[in-house]
């Protein structure tokens, strides 16, 4: 682990030193989560999910939805009617 300094520009931009970028394997376009607490700012590299991971997540969400419907005694066929009633309520 290295400790280096960076200076903020007038636009609020920071340059992450090259050694730090190389250490965590980031390049242009990498997304970061930014968390501020007290006088500390934490940057966390965000991984972009693969298409396969997205499909797995969607399948998991769909399964959870089916379980919740079943727990309420409902089926997928009930959903359009529920959506329509909610839209009418505003």
Phi, psi and omega in degrees: 000133180250153172240119178229172179245157176217146182249133181282138178280173178296341178267005180081017182265145175238146173258124177280123182306145184306318181299320179292319178299317180294321183299322181258000174070053178245157178216179181307135179093352179297135178270145178231142167274138181242120181240126179247134175207129184058229178258027183239140172239128180249130174254129179238121178299132180258129178272134176278129181290150175283165176301321179298317180295320178299317179296320177298316179297317179296320177298317180296318179296318179297318179297317178298319178297317179298318179298319180294321177298313181300321180297333179264005179073030182241168176232173178300331180294340180282341188298312181305320178295320178296314180299315180299316178296319179296319180296322180292327179290334179090000000 
